[in-house]
Amino acid sequence: MASTTSTIPIRARSYVIIPARIGSSRLPRKLLLADTGKPLIQHTYEAASQAQRPSGFCVAVDDPELADAVHAFGGTAVMTDRFAASGTDRVAEVARTLDDVDIVVNVQGDEPDIAPTAIDQVIELLEATPDAAMATLATPIRCRHKLEDPACVKVVFDCQGRALYFSRSAIPHVRDWRDEVLLAEPPLFFQHIGLYAYRRDFLLSLAEMDRSDHEQLENLEQLRVLSAGETILVGVTHTPAIGVDTPSDYAAFVQRMAG
């Protein structure tokens, strides 16, 4: 397919959208949990809002109760289709109304520890490489269990930081395993961090693309982008956010906040 990217000026206008839905199978209504004195979505919003490069922030919600929670702490909430297929679709729905924005950043609502510098980093990657459609982050893997865990998405990228492939399998595969490969410098294995920056025009076209074969096999949406021949830039971070997916994740977050 033809590339949908275009050259944009350095210091592009960027905007952060936090997709948020009230349903959650492993931790019901997790974004409204408030054992810290604040709902979880507020922690994520406040952390993201410390980023320096974005021109604005909002939460793309699927339920009036979530919208009320965001408005209560002074945030901006935008109601979206409650039946949206994914967080990307929810983000794209809001992005369609942002005609003056060049770069859209998707921050997961259940990552209250998101580093604002990470948001600035993915924006800067796209600003520096006009022919790339997307940017994301990765962090080194130093544990064999994590390397072999299908829940930990791995990514390999070239010397210019352009993604080659994402997988739930251990990539690259080590034919003759030796533990010292986990300690190599520079690192050989990277975990993908689910923070995305998109060219707005590309994001809108992405939401209309059919799922690729690789995406369906791995259940990884970013493979749709690679299958379409587009470039995903990968920046390296050593301070990944810790997502809240289970009751134990939330208990650990509450304890960190209390400490």
C-alpha positions as CSV (number, residue, x, y, z in Angstrom):
1,M,0.0,0.0,0.0
2,A,1.1,3.6,-0.5
3,S,2.6,5.3,2.6
4,T,0.2,7.6,4.4
5,T,3.0,9.5,6.2
6,S,4.0,13.1,5.3
7,T,6.7,15.5,6.3
8,I,5.8,17.6,9.3
9,P,7.8,20.3,11.0
10,I,9.9,19.7,14.0
11,R,8.0,20.4,17.2
12,A,4.8,19.1,15.7
13,R,1.5,19.7,17.5
14,S,0.8,16.6,19.6
15,Y,-2.1,15.4,21.8
16,V,-2.5,12.6,24.4
17,I,-5.6,10.5,24.4
18,I,-6.1,7.9,27.2
19,P,-8.6,5.2,26.1
20,A,-10.7,4.1,29.1
21,R,-13.5,1.6,29.4
22,I,-15.4,0.7,32.5
23,G,-15.4,-3.1,31.9
24,S,-12.5,-5.3,32.9
25,S,-12.5,-9.0,33.2
26,R,-9.7,-9.5,35.6
27,L,-10.2,-6.4,37.8
28,P,-13.8,-5.1,37.5
29,R,-14.2,-1.3,37.3
30,K,-10.5,-0.9,37.9
31,L,-10.2,2.6,36.6
32,L,-12.6,3.8,39.3
33,L,-10.9,2.0,42.2
34,A,-9.8,4.7,44.7
35,D,-8.0,3.0,47.6
36,T,-5.3,5.7,47.4
37,G,-7.9,8.5,47.7
38,K,-8.0,9.0,43.9
39,P,-9.5,6.9,41.2
40,L,-6.9,5.0,39.2
41,I,-7.7,6.9,36.0
42,Q,-6.8,10.1,37.8
43,H,-3.3,8.8,38.7
44,T,-2.7,8.0,35.0
45,Y,-4.1,11.3,33.8
46,E,-2.0,13.4,36.3
47,A,1.2,11.4,35.4
48,A,0.7,11.8,31.7
49,S,-0.2,15.5,32.1
50,Q,3.4,16.2,33.3
51,A,4.7,15.5,29.8
52,Q,6.2,18.7,28.2
53,R,5.5,18.3,24.5
54,P,1.8,17.6,24.2
55,S,-0.6,20.5,23.6
56,G,-3.5,18.7,25.3
57,F,-4.8,15.7,27.1
58,C,-8.1,13.9,27.3
59,V,-9.7,10.6,28.4
60,A,-11.7,8.7,25.7
61,V,-14.4,7.0,27.9
62,D,-17.2,4.5,27.1
63,D,-19.5,5.2,30.1
64,P,-21.0,8.3,31.8
65,E,-19.7,7.2,35.2
66,L,-16.1,7.3,33.9
67,A,-16.8,10.7,32.4
68,D,-18.1,12.0,35.7
69,A,-15.0,10.7,37.5
70,V,-12.7,12.5,35.1
71,H,-14.6,15.7,35.2
72,A,-14.6,15.5,39.0
73,F,-10.8,15.9,39.2
74,G,-10.7,18.6,36.5
75,G,-9.8,16.4,33.6
76,T,-11.2,16.4,30.0
77,A,-13.4,13.4,29.1
78,V,-14.8,12.6,25.6
79,M,-17.6,10.1,25.3
80,T,-16.9,7.4,22.6
81,D,-18.7,4.4,21.2
82,R,-19.2,1.9,24.0
83,F,-18.9,-0.9,21.4
84,A,-15.5,0.2,20.1
85,A,-13.5,-2.9,19.1
86,S,-10.2,-1.7,20.7
87,G,-8.5,1.1,22.5
88,T,-7.0,2.2,19.2
89,D,-10.5,2.6,17.7
90,R,-11.5,4.7,20.7
91,V,-8.4,6.9,20.3
92,A,-9.1,7.2,16.5
93,E,-12.7,8.3,17.2
94,V,-11.4,11.2,19.2
95,A,-8.6,11.9,16.8
96,R,-11.0,12.5,13.9
97,T,-12.2,15.7,15.7
98,L,-8.6,17.0,16.2
99,D,-8.0,18.6,12.8
100,D,-5.1,20.7,14.0
101,V,-3.1,17.9,15.6
102,D,-0.1,16.1,13.8
103,I,0.7,13.4,16.4
104,V,-1.6,11.5,18.6
105,V,-0.3,9.6,21.6
106,N,-2.2,6.6,23.0
107,V,-1.5,6.2,26.8
108,Q,-3.2,3.2,28.5
109,G,-5.6,4.2,31.2
110,D,-4.4,1.4,33.6
111,E,-0.7,2.6,33.7
112,P,-0.6,5.1,36.6
113,D,3.2,4.9,36.7
114,I,3.6,6.2,33.2
115,A,6.7,8.4,32.9
116,P,6.0,11.7,31.3
117,T,9.4,11.6,29.8
118,A,8.3,8.4,27.9
119,I,5.5,10.4,26.3
120,D,7.9,13.1,25.2
121,Q,10.3,10.4,23.9
122,V,7.8,8.8,21.5
123,I,6.7,12.3,20.2
124,E,10.4,13.3,19.6
125,L,11.0,10.1,17.7
126,L,8.3,10.9,15.2
127,E,9.4,14.6,15.0
128,A,12.9,13.4,14.1
129,T,11.8,10.9,11.5
130,P,9.1,12.2,9.2
131,D,8.8,9.0,7.1
132,A,7.7,6.9,10.1
133,A,4.0,6.3,10.8
134,M,4.3,5.3,14.5
135,A,6.6,5.2,17.5
136,T,6.7,3.1,20.6
137,L,9.1,2.0,23.3
138,A,10.9,-1.1,24.5
139,T,12.9,-2.0,27.6
140,P,15.6,-4.7,28.0
141,I,14.7,-8.2,29.2
142,R,17.1,-9.7,31.7
143,C,15.0,-12.6,32.9
144,R,14.5,-15.9,31.0
145,H,11.0,-16.4,32.5
146,K,9.9,-13.1,31.1
147,L,11.6,-13.8,27.7
148,E,9.6,-17.0,27.4
149,D,6.3,-15.6,28.8
150,P,3.7,-15.2,26.0
151,A,2.1,-12.3,28.0
152,C,5.4,-10.4,27.6
153,V,5.5,-9.1,24.0
154,K,8.9,-9.0,22.5
155,V,10.2,-6.7,19.7
156,V,13.3,-6.8,17.5
157,F,14.4,-3.7,15.7
158,D,17.2,-2.7,13.3
159,C,20.2,-0.3,13.9
160,Q,18.0,2.7,13.1
161,G,15.4,1.7,15.7
162,R,12.9,0.5,13.2
163,A,10.8,-2.4,14.3
164,L,11.3,-5.7,12.4
165,Y,8.8,-7.8,14.2
166,F,6.8,-8.1,17.4
167,S,6.0,-11.5,19.0
168,R,4.7,-13.3,22.0
169,S,7.5,-15.9,21.3
170,A,11.1,-15.4,22.4
171,I,12.7,-13.4,19.7
172,P,15.5,-13.6,18.6
173,H,15.6,-17.4,19.2
174,V,18.8,-18.6,20.8
175,R,19.7,-21.9,19.1
176,D,22.2,-23.0,21.8
177,W,21.0,-21.4,25.1
178,R,23.5,-19.9,27.5
179,D,22.5,-17.7,30.4
180,E,25.0,-15.0,29.7
181,V,23.0,-13.8,26.6
182,L,20.6,-12.2,29.1
183,L,23.5,-10.0,30.4
184,A,24.8,-8.9,27.0
185,E,25.6,-5.3,26.3
186,P,24.0,-3.9,24.3
187,P,20.9,-6.0,25.2
188,L,19.8,-8.7,22.9
189,F,16.1,-9.0,24.1
190,F,13.5,-6.3,24.5
191,Q,10.0,-6.2,25.9
192,H,7.6,-4.0,24.0
193,I,6.0,-1.2,26.1
194,G,2.4,-0.4,25.0
195,L,2.8,3.3,24.5
196,Y,2.1,4.5,21.0
197,A,2.5,7.8,19.1
198,Y,0.9,7.9,15.6
199,R,0.7,10.4,12.8
200,R,-2.9,11.4,13.0
201,D,-3.6,10.7,9.4
202,F,-2.1,7.2,9.6
203,L,-4.1,6.5,12.8
204,L,-7.3,7.2,11.0
205,S,-6.4,4.9,8.2
206,L,-5.2,2.2,10.6
207,A,-8.7,2.0,12.2
208,E,-10.1,1.2,8.7
209,M,-7.5,-1.6,7.8
210,D,-8.3,-5.2,7.9
211,R,-6.5,-7.3,10.4
212,S,-3.4,-8.9,8.9
213,D,-2.6,-12.7,9.1
214,H,0.2,-12.1,11.5
215,E,-1.9,-9.9,13.7
216,Q,-4.6,-12.6,13.9
217,L,-2.0,-15.3,14.8
218,E,-0.3,-13.3,17.5
219,N,-3.2,-11.1,18.5
220,L,-0.9,-8.0,18.3
221,E,-2.3,-5.0,16.5
222,Q,1.0,-3.5,15.7
223,L,1.7,-6.3,13.3
224,R,-1.1,-4.8,11.1
225,V,1.2,-1.8,10.7
226,L,4.3,-3.8,9.7
227,S,2.3,-5.9,7.3
228,A,1.1,-2.7,5.6
229,G,4.7,-1.8,5.0
230,E,4.7,1.1,7.4
231,T,7.6,2.0,9.8
232,I,7.3,1.8,13.6
233,L,10.1,3.5,15.5
234,V,11.2,1.8,18.7
235,G,12.9,3.9,21.5
236,V,14.6,2.3,24.4
237,T,13.6,3.1,28.0
238,H,14.9,1.8,31.3
239,T,11.8,3.1,33.3
240,P,8.8,1.1,31.9
241,A,5.4,1.7,33.3
242,I,3.8,-1.0,35.4
243,G,0.2,-1.8,34.3
244,V,-2.6,-2.6,36.6
245,D,-4.4,-5.7,35.4
246,T,-5.2,-7.8,38.5
247,P,-6.1,-7.3,42.1
248,S,-2.5,-8.0,43.1
249,D,-1.3,-5.4,40.7
250,Y,-3.6,-2.8,42.2
251,A,-2.6,-3.8,45.8
252,A,1.0,-3.3,44.8
253,F,0.3,0.1,43.4
254,V,-1.6,1.2,46.5
255,Q,1.3,0.0,48.6
256,R,3.8,2.0,46.4
257,M,1.7,5.1,46.8
258,A,1.5,4.6,50.6
259,G,5.3,4.2,50.8
